[in-house]
Structures are given as C-alpha cells and as structure tokens.
C-alpha cells in the first residue's frame, strides 16, 4: 500500500475518480497481496521457512475466507436505520417520551399539511418560553457509488460518512 496515497485518501485530497480507482485497487488487489507479502516476508522468515514460489493470490483469498472475511457484492441504496436497536427503543419509550410530555404545553404547534402556519393557542403562562420541535433523523442512506464488492468481516458493512445531498 502506498503510504502517501493512503494519507491523501484519508485526508480527502484525491480527486473523486482517483479516489474510486485507489479504493477499488486497495480492496481487490492490495488486501490479498498484502496478506501474501506478509506471509512470505515476515511470517515464513520468523518460522524459518522458505516460501519457494510464494503464495498464490487464490490461496490468500482462501485464507481470508477461512478467517471469516467474505468478498461480497453490495446493493445500491442500502439503508442503515438505528431506530429499531433495543437501546434506542428503550430510550425513546422510557426517557424521551416522558421528557416530551413534560414540555408538551410549551411546544409550538403547526397546522397539519401547512407547516408554514402556526396553530394559534393561548399559553397557560407567559413566563415559560415556547419550544419549537426540530426533528433529527439518525439514519444513514448510501447509494454505494464507489465499491460494488469488498472484503467484509463477519458480515459487517462499513457505514459511509453522512453527507448533505442538497449540496
């Protein structure tokens, strides 16, 4: 692996086409070749073994597979949603909803179907400030435009950084 290209890649200084090409090359070739090189130069010399012709890439692929890695294809528009995780559900039901019930009288309400118009209501007191509810969604949506296949461990998938699609 080229350390300078890796540094540029992680610092997001490579142009997009070069980034895609580098990432594809790293996954398809460098991971198995890195294992092959490590086995031939480091491990075999520590065990005082001679590699002979060396290890084939197919052997490196097989070993990666035996260690729990899988070379799988990715579907486009993968949706990762954390809302149904047990800890999130517990938090929503036991903490968040109780807190929202406490603040319900202070919430600014809008007309359903026309969020530009506020529902006029007379406040219970004029000391407490009104609160505007701002929804934030913690889901991540990917279109997976970069890699179609990659090596993954124990069926784990790498989440991409969130980005603003309106840019």
Biotite code that builds the C-alpha atoms (Angstrom):
import biotite.structure as struc

atoms = struc.array([
    struc.Atom([0.000, 0.000, 0.000], chain_id="A", res_id=1, res_name="UNK", atom_name="CA", element="C"),
    struc.Atom([1.371, 3.433, -0.904], chain_id="A", res_id=2, res_name="UNK", atom_name="CA", element="C"),
    struc.Atom([1.517, 5.439, 2.373], chain_id="A", res_id=3, res_name="UNK", atom_name="CA", element="C"),
    struc.Atom([1.364, 8.797, 0.593], chain_id="A", res_id=4, res_name="UNK", atom_name="CA", element="C"),
    struc.Atom([-1.730, 7.816, -1.402], chain_id="A", res_id=5, res_name="UNK", atom_name="CA", element="C"),
    struc.Atom([-3.319, 6.428, 1.769], chain_id="A", res_id=6, res_name="UNK", atom_name="CA", element="C"),
    struc.Atom([-2.610, 9.713, 3.587], chain_id="A", res_id=7, res_name="UNK", atom_name="CA", element="C"),
    struc.Atom([-4.085, 11.690, 0.686], chain_id="A", res_id=8, res_name="UNK", atom_name="CA", element="C"),
    struc.Atom([-7.084, 9.333, 0.570], chain_id="A", res_id=9, res_name="UNK", atom_name="CA", element="C"),
    struc.Atom([-7.832, 9.687, 4.297], chain_id="A", res_id=10, res_name="UNK", atom_name="CA", element="C"),
    struc.Atom([-7.330, 13.457, 4.143], chain_id="A", res_id=11, res_name="UNK", atom_name="CA", element="C"),
    struc.Atom([-9.790, 13.516, 1.199], chain_id="A", res_id=12, res_name="UNK", atom_name="CA", element="C"),
    struc.Atom([-7.313, 15.294, -1.079], chain_id="A", res_id=13, res_name="UNK", atom_name="CA", element="C"),
    struc.Atom([-7.558, 12.898, -4.020], chain_id="A", res_id=14, res_name="UNK", atom_name="CA", element="C"),
    struc.Atom([-9.988, 13.767, -6.766], chain_id="A", res_id=15, res_name="UNK", atom_name="CA", element="C"),
    struc.Atom([-13.073, 11.590, -6.889], chain_id="A", res_id=16, res_name="UNK", atom_name="CA", element="C"),
    struc.Atom([-12.083, 9.400, -9.862], chain_id="A", res_id=17, res_name="UNK", atom_name="CA", element="C"),
    struc.Atom([-8.628, 8.793, -8.402], chain_id="A", res_id=18, res_name="UNK", atom_name="CA", element="C"),
    struc.Atom([-10.261, 8.012, -5.054], chain_id="A", res_id=19, res_name="UNK", atom_name="CA", element="C"),
    struc.Atom([-12.580, 5.445, -6.613], chain_id="A", res_id=20, res_name="UNK", atom_name="CA", element="C"),
    struc.Atom([-9.726, 3.843, -8.539], chain_id="A", res_id=21, res_name="UNK", atom_name="CA", element="C"),
    struc.Atom([-7.496, 3.725, -5.438], chain_id="A", res_id=22, res_name="UNK", atom_name="CA", element="C"),
    struc.Atom([-10.255, 2.265, -3.235], chain_id="A", res_id=23, res_name="UNK", atom_name="CA", element="C"),
    struc.Atom([-11.139, -0.402, -5.805], chain_id="A", res_id=24, res_name="UNK", atom_name="CA", element="C"),
    struc.Atom([-7.478, -1.339, -6.213], chain_id="A", res_id=25, res_name="UNK", atom_name="CA", element="C"),
    struc.Atom([-6.978, -1.477, -2.438], chain_id="A", res_id=26, res_name="UNK", atom_name="CA", element="C"),
    struc.Atom([-9.910, -3.833, -1.943], chain_id="A", res_id=27, res_name="UNK", atom_name="CA", element="C"),
    struc.Atom([-9.493, -6.051, -4.999], chain_id="A", res_id=28, res_name="UNK", atom_name="CA", element="C"),
    struc.Atom([-5.726, -6.363, -5.074], chain_id="A", res_id=29, res_name="UNK", atom_name="CA", element="C"),
    struc.Atom([-3.889, -4.827, -2.138], chain_id="A", res_id=30, res_name="UNK", atom_name="CA", element="C"),
    struc.Atom([-5.625, -6.683, 0.685], chain_id="A", res_id=31, res_name="UNK", atom_name="CA", element="C"),
    struc.Atom([-4.889, -10.187, -0.670], chain_id="A", res_id=32, res_name="UNK", atom_name="CA", element="C"),
    struc.Atom([-1.458, -9.065, -1.934], chain_id="A", res_id=33, res_name="UNK", atom_name="CA", element="C"),
    struc.Atom([-0.666, -7.539, 1.467], chain_id="A", res_id=34, res_name="UNK", atom_name="CA", element="C"),
    struc.Atom([-1.519, -10.831, 3.166], chain_id="A", res_id=35, res_name="UNK", atom_name="CA", element="C"),
    struc.Atom([0.575, -12.705, 0.605], chain_id="A", res_id=36, res_name="UNK", atom_name="CA", element="C"),
    struc.Atom([3.566, -10.387, 1.125], chain_id="A", res_id=37, res_name="UNK", atom_name="CA", element="C"),
    struc.Atom([3.271, -10.563, 4.922], chain_id="A", res_id=38, res_name="UNK", atom_name="CA", element="C"),
    struc.Atom([3.170, -14.351, 4.875], chain_id="A", res_id=39, res_name="UNK", atom_name="CA", element="C"),
    struc.Atom([6.160, -14.624, 2.515], chain_id="A", res_id=40, res_name="UNK", atom_name="CA", element="C"),
    struc.Atom([8.432, -11.977, 4.040], chain_id="A", res_id=41, res_name="UNK", atom_name="CA", element="C"),
    struc.Atom([7.512, -11.785, 7.720], chain_id="A", res_id=42, res_name="UNK", atom_name="CA", element="C"),
    struc.Atom([5.806, -14.931, 8.915], chain_id="A", res_id=43, res_name="UNK", atom_name="CA", element="C"),
    struc.Atom([7.777, -17.526, 6.967], chain_id="A", res_id=44, res_name="UNK", atom_name="CA", element="C"),
    struc.Atom([11.116, -15.954, 7.960], chain_id="A", res_id=45, res_name="UNK", atom_name="CA", element="C"),
    struc.Atom([10.090, -15.976, 11.647], chain_id="A", res_id=46, res_name="UNK", atom_name="CA", element="C"),
    struc.Atom([9.223, -19.662, 11.330], chain_id="A", res_id=47, res_name="UNK", atom_name="CA", element="C"),
    struc.Atom([12.446, -20.234, 9.356], chain_id="A", res_id=48, res_name="UNK", atom_name="CA", element="C"),
    struc.Atom([10.509, -21.496, 6.365], chain_id="A", res_id=49, res_name="UNK", atom_name="CA", element="C"),
    struc.Atom([11.229, -20.775, 2.731], chain_id="A", res_id=50, res_name="UNK", atom_name="CA", element="C"),
    struc.Atom([8.277, -19.740, 0.591], chain_id="A", res_id=51, res_name="UNK", atom_name="CA", element="C"),
    struc.Atom([9.596, -21.208, -2.650], chain_id="A", res_id=52, res_name="UNK", atom_name="CA", element="C"),
    struc.Atom([7.382, -19.787, -5.391], chain_id="A", res_id=53, res_name="UNK", atom_name="CA", element="C"),
    struc.Atom([5.401, -17.911, -2.775], chain_id="A", res_id=54, res_name="UNK", atom_name="CA", element="C"),
    struc.Atom([1.722, -17.972, -2.028], chain_id="A", res_id=55, res_name="UNK", atom_name="CA", element="C"),
    struc.Atom([-0.753, -17.554, -4.843], chain_id="A", res_id=56, res_name="UNK", atom_name="CA", element="C"),
    struc.Atom([-3.432, -14.890, -4.669], chain_id="A", res_id=57, res_name="UNK", atom_name="CA", element="C"),
    struc.Atom([-6.085, -17.602, -4.708], chain_id="A", res_id=58, res_name="UNK", atom_name="CA", element="C"),
    struc.Atom([-4.510, -19.061, -1.558], chain_id="A", res_id=59, res_name="UNK", atom_name="CA", element="C"),
    struc.Atom([-4.546, -15.599, 0.066], chain_id="A", res_id=60, res_name="UNK", atom_name="CA", element="C"),
    struc.Atom([-8.218, -15.270, -0.915], chain_id="A", res_id=61, res_name="UNK", atom_name="CA", element="C"),
    struc.Atom([-8.978, -18.697, 0.569], chain_id="A", res_id=62, res_name="UNK", atom_name="CA", element="C"),
    struc.Atom([-7.184, -17.818, 3.824], chain_id="A", res_id=63, res_name="UNK", atom_name="CA", element="C"),
    struc.Atom([-9.076, -14.539, 4.123], chain_id="A", res_id=64, res_name="UNK", atom_name="CA", element="C"),
    struc.Atom([-12.283, -16.508, 3.659], chain_id="A", res_id=65, res_name="UNK", atom_name="CA", element="C"),
    struc.Atom([-11.230, -19.096, 6.269], chain_id="A", res_id=66, res_name="UNK", atom_name="CA", element="C"),
    struc.Atom([-10.547, -16.287, 8.765], chain_id="A", res_id=67, res_name="UNK", atom_name="CA", element="C"),
    struc.Atom([-14.113, -15.036, 8.465], chain_id="A", res_id=68, res_name="UNK", atom_name="CA", element="C"),
    struc.Atom([-13.769, -12.472, 5.668], chain_id="A", res_id=69, res_name="UNK", atom_name="CA", element="C"),
    struc.Atom([-16.169, -12.596, 2.757], chain_id="A", res_id=70, res_name="UNK", atom_name="CA", element="C"),
    struc.Atom([-15.867, -10.929, -0.615], chain_id="A", res_id=71, res_name="UNK", atom_name="CA", element="C"),
    struc.Atom([-19.436, -9.821, -1.173], chain_id="A", res_id=72, res_name="UNK", atom_name="CA", element="C"),
    struc.Atom([-21.359, -7.614, -3.527], chain_id="A", res_id=73, res_name="UNK", atom_name="CA", element="C"),
    struc.Atom([-23.159, -4.530, -2.277], chain_id="A", res_id=74, res_name="UNK", atom_name="CA", element="C"),
    struc.Atom([-26.597, -3.441, -3.359], chain_id="A", res_id=75, res_name="UNK", atom_name="CA", element="C"),
    struc.Atom([-27.277, 0.163, -4.182], chain_id="A", res_id=76, res_name="UNK", atom_name="CA", element="C"),
    struc.Atom([-29.282, 2.358, -1.818], chain_id="A", res_id=77, res_name="UNK", atom_name="CA", element="C"),
    struc.Atom([-28.547, 0.354, 1.325], chain_id="A", res_id=78, res_name="UNK", atom_name="CA", element="C"),
    struc.Atom([-30.473, 1.741, 4.302], chain_id="A", res_id=79, res_name="UNK", atom_name="CA", element="C"),
    struc.Atom([-28.995, 1.512, 7.784], chain_id="A", res_id=80, res_name="UNK", atom_name="CA", element="C"),
    struc.Atom([-31.514, 2.510, 10.427], chain_id="A", res_id=81, res_name="UNK", atom_name="CA", element="C"),
    struc.Atom([-30.647, 2.605, 14.107], chain_id="A", res_id=82, res_name="UNK", atom_name="CA", element="C"),
    struc.Atom([-34.200, 3.367, 15.227], chain_id="A", res_id=83, res_name="UNK", atom_name="CA", element="C"),
    struc.Atom([-35.074, -0.266, 15.901], chain_id="A", res_id=84, res_name="UNK", atom_name="CA", element="C"),
    struc.Atom([-31.986, -1.017, 18.015], chain_id="A", res_id=85, res_name="UNK", atom_name="CA", element="C"),
    struc.Atom([-33.045, -2.179, 21.501], chain_id="A", res_id=86, res_name="UNK", atom_name="CA", element="C"),
    struc.Atom([-31.176, 0.620, 23.298], chain_id="A", res_id=87, res_name="UNK", atom_name="CA", element="C"),
    struc.Atom([-32.758, 3.268, 21.046], chain_id="A", res_id=88, res_name="UNK", atom_name="CA", element="C"),
    struc.Atom([-36.274, 1.866, 21.546], chain_id="A", res_id=89, res_name="UNK", atom_name="CA", element="C"),
    struc.Atom([-35.761, 1.732, 25.332], chain_id="A", res_id=90, res_name="UNK", atom_name="CA", element="C"),
    struc.Atom([-34.514, 5.330, 25.380], chain_id="A", res_id=91, res_name="UNK", atom_name="CA", element="C"),
    struc.Atom([-37.430, 6.541, 23.252], chain_id="A", res_id=92, res_name="UNK", atom_name="CA", element="C"),
    struc.Atom([-40.054, 4.838, 25.403], chain_id="A", res_id=93, res_name="UNK", atom_name="CA", element="C"),
    struc.Atom([-38.617, 5.347, 28.894], chain_id="A", res_id=94, res_name="UNK", atom_name="CA", element="C"),
    struc.Atom([-36.875, 8.726, 28.657], chain_id="A", res_id=95, res_name="UNK", atom_name="CA", element="C"),
    struc.Atom([-37.589, 10.752, 25.524], chain_id="A", res_id=96, res_name="UNK", atom_name="CA", element="C"),
    struc.Atom([-41.393, 10.436, 25.512], chain_id="A", res_id=97, res_name="UNK", atom_name="CA", element="C"),
    struc.Atom([-41.591, 11.253, 29.239], chain_id="A", res_id=98, res_name="UNK", atom_name="CA", element="C"),
    struc.Atom([-39.490, 14.386, 28.717], chain_id="A", res_id=99, res_name="UNK", atom_name="CA", element="C"),
    struc.Atom([-41.608, 15.413, 25.734], chain_id="A", res_id=100, res_name="UNK", atom_name="CA", element="C"),
    struc.Atom([-44.800, 15.010, 27.807], chain_id="A", res_id=101, res_name="UNK", atom_name="CA", element="C"),
    struc.Atom([-43.363, 17.454, 30.370], chain_id="A", res_id=102, res_name="UNK", atom_name="CA", element="C"),
    struc.Atom([-42.713, 20.051, 27.651], chain_id="A", res_id=103, res_name="UNK", atom_name="CA", element="C"),
    struc.Atom([-45.900, 19.427, 25.620], chain_id="A", res_id=104, res_name="UNK", atom_name="CA", element="C"),
    struc.Atom([-47.646, 22.613, 26.823], chain_id="A", res_id=105, res_name="UNK", atom_name="CA", element="C"),
    struc.Atom([-44.703, 24.751, 25.649], chain_id="A", res_id=106, res_name="UNK", atom_name="CA", element="C"),
    struc.Atom([-44.488, 23.274, 22.138], chain_id="A", res_id=107, res_name="UNK", atom_name="CA", element="C"),
    struc.Atom([-45.333, 25.476, 19.184], chain_id="A", res_id=108, res_name="UNK", atom_name="CA", element="C"),
    struc.Atom([-47.890, 23.636, 17.052], chain_id="A", res_id=109, res_name="UNK", atom_name="CA", element="C"),
    struc.Atom([-48.340, 23.963, 13.316], chain_id="A", res_id=110, res_name="UNK", atom_name="CA", element="C"),
    struc.Atom([-51.316, 23.251, 11.088], chain_id="A", res_id=111, res_name="UNK", atom_name="CA", element="C"),
    struc.Atom([-51.115, 19.733, 9.656], chain_id="A", res_id=112, res_name="UNK", atom_name="CA", element="C"),
    struc.Atom([-50.351, 19.882, 5.945], chain_id="A", res_id=113, res_name="UNK", atom_name="CA", element="C"),
    struc.Atom([-49.216, 23.529, 6.111], chain_id="A", res_id=114, res_name="UNK", atom_name="CA", element="C"),
    struc.Atom([-46.134, 23.817, 8.300], chain_id="A", res_id=115, res_name="UNK", atom_name="CA", element="C"),
    struc.Atom([-45.767, 27.495, 7.391], chain_id="A", res_id=116, res_name="UNK", atom_name="CA", element="C"),
    struc.Atom([-48.821, 28.387, 9.511], chain_id="A", res_id=117, res_name="UNK", atom_name="CA", element="C"),
    struc.Atom([-48.641, 28.226, 13.291], chain_id="A", res_id=118, res_name="UNK", atom_name="CA", element="C"),
    struc.Atom([-51.656, 26.972, 15.217], chain_id="A", res_id=119, res_name="UNK", atom_name="CA", element="C"),
    struc.Atom([-52.641, 29.881, 17.454], chain_id="A", res_id=120, res_name="UNK", atom_name="CA", element="C"),
    struc.Atom([-53.207, 28.951, 21.082], chain_id="A", res_id=121, res_name="UNK", atom_name="CA", element="C"),
    struc.Atom([-53.286, 30.939, 24.285], chain_id="A", res_id=122, res_name="UNK", atom_name="CA", element="C"),
    struc.Atom([-50.386, 29.898, 26.547], chain_id="A", res_id=123, res_name="UNK", atom_name="CA", element="C"),
    struc.Atom([-51.052, 28.756, 30.121], chain_id="A", res_id=124, res_name="UNK", atom_name="CA", element="C"),
    struc.Atom([-48.463, 31.244, 31.383], chain_id="A", res_id=125, res_name="UNK", atom_name="CA", element="C"),
    struc.Atom([-46.322, 33.934, 29.834], chain_id="A", res_id=126, res_name="UNK", atom_name="CA", element="C"),
    struc.Atom([-43.144, 33.171, 31.796], chain_id="A", res_id=127, res_name="UNK", atom_name="CA", element="C"),
    struc.Atom([-42.003, 29.963, 30.107], chain_id="A", res_id=128, res_name="UNK", atom_name="CA", element="C"),
    struc.Atom([-40.601, 30.165, 26.605], chain_id="A", res_id=129, res_name="UNK", atom_name="CA", element="C"),
    struc.Atom([-42.232, 28.392, 23.712], chain_id="A", res_id=130, res_name="UNK", atom_name="CA", element="C"),
    struc.Atom([-40.369, 25.425, 22.255], chain_id="A", res_id=131, res_name="UNK", atom_name="CA", element="C"),
    struc.Atom([-40.106, 24.506, 18.584], chain_id="A", res_id=132, res_name="UNK", atom_name="CA", element="C"),
    struc.Atom([-39.631, 20.804, 17.918], chain_id="A", res_id=133, res_name="UNK", atom_name="CA", element="C"),
    struc.Atom([-36.853, 20.144, 15.411], chain_id="A", res_id=134, res_name="UNK", atom_name="CA", element="C"),
    struc.Atom([-36.793, 16.603, 14.075], chain_id="A", res_id=135, res_name="UNK", atom_name="CA", element="C"),
    struc.Atom([-33.424, 14.998, 13.512], chain_id="A", res_id=136, res_name="UNK", atom_name="CA", element="C"),
    struc.Atom([-33.100, 11.618, 11.876], chain_id="A", res_id=137, res_name="UNK", atom_name="CA", element="C"),
    struc.Atom([-30.092, 9.466, 12.735], chain_id="A", res_id=138, res_name="UNK", atom_name="CA", element="C"),
    struc.Atom([-30.399, 7.093, 9.807], chain_id="A", res_id=139, res_name="UNK", atom_name="CA", element="C"),
    struc.Atom([-27.744, 6.781, 7.156], chain_id="A", res_id=140, res_name="UNK", atom_name="CA", element="C"),
    struc.Atom([-28.550, 6.185, 3.495], chain_id="A", res_id=141, res_name="UNK", atom_name="CA", element="C"),
    struc.Atom([-25.906, 5.193, 0.990], chain_id="A", res_id=142, res_name="UNK", atom_name="CA", element="C"),
    struc.Atom([-26.062, 4.932, -2.738], chain_id="A", res_id=143, res_name="UNK", atom_name="CA", element="C"),
    struc.Atom([-22.797, 2.938, -2.798], chain_id="A", res_id=144, res_name="UNK", atom_name="CA", element="C"),
    struc.Atom([-21.432, 4.607, -5.887], chain_id="A", res_id=145, res_name="UNK", atom_name="CA", element="C"),
    struc.Atom([-17.884, 3.541, -5.107], chain_id="A", res_id=146, res_name="UNK", atom_name="CA", element="C"),
    struc.Atom([-17.418, -0.196, -4.451], chain_id="A", res_id=147, res_name="UNK", atom_name="CA", element="C"),
    struc.Atom([-19.618, -2.919, -5.824], chain_id="A", res_id=148, res_name="UNK", atom_name="CA", element="C"),
    struc.Atom([-17.752, -5.637, -3.906], chain_id="A", res_id=149, res_name="UNK", atom_name="CA", element="C"),
    struc.Atom([-15.367, -5.693, -0.945], chain_id="A", res_id=150, res_name="UNK", atom_name="CA", element="C"),
    struc.Atom([-13.917, -7.891, 1.777], chain_id="A", res_id=151, res_name="UNK", atom_name="CA", element="C"),
    struc.Atom([-16.008, -7.754, 4.957], chain_id="A", res_id=152, res_name="UNK", atom_name="CA", element="C"),
    struc.Atom([-15.501, -9.471, 8.304], chain_id="A", res_id=153, res_name="UNK", atom_name="CA", element="C"),
    struc.Atom([-18.384, -11.360, 9.956], chain_id="A", res_id=154, res_name="UNK", atom_name="CA", element="C"),
    struc.Atom([-20.916, -9.869, 7.541], chain_id="A", res_id=155, res_name="UNK", atom_name="CA", element="C"),
    struc.Atom([-20.204, -6.336, 8.834], chain_id="A", res_id=156, res_name="UNK", atom_name="CA", element="C"),
    struc.Atom([-20.675, -3.448, 6.453], chain_id="A", res_id=157, res_name="UNK", atom_name="CA", element="C"),
    struc.Atom([-18.782, -0.206, 6.627], chain_id="A", res_id=158, res_name="UNK", atom_name="CA", element="C"),
    struc.Atom([-21.011, 2.824, 7.089], chain_id="A", res_id=159, res_name="UNK", atom_name="CA", element="C"),
    struc.Atom([-20.133, 5.707, 4.845], chain_id="A", res_id=160, res_name="UNK", atom_name="CA", element="C"),
    struc.Atom([-19.832, 9.233, 6.213], chain_id="A", res_id=161, res_name="UNK", atom_name="CA", element="C"),
    struc.Atom([-23.099, 11.131, 6.201], chain_id="A", res_id=162, res_name="UNK", atom_name="CA", element="C"),
    struc.Atom([-23.240, 13.875, 3.633], chain_id="A", res_id=163, res_name="UNK", atom_name="CA", element="C"),
    struc.Atom([-25.691, 16.570, 2.689], chain_id="A", res_id=164, res_name="UNK", atom_name="CA", element="C"),
    struc.Atom([-27.427, 15.541, -0.521], chain_id="A", res_id=165, res_name="UNK", atom_name="CA", element="C"),
    struc.Atom([-28.590, 19.106, -1.145], chain_id="A", res_id=166, res_name="UNK", atom_name="CA", element="C"),
    struc.Atom([-25.071, 20.422, -1.793], chain_id="A", res_id=167, res_name="UNK", atom_name="CA", element="C"),
])
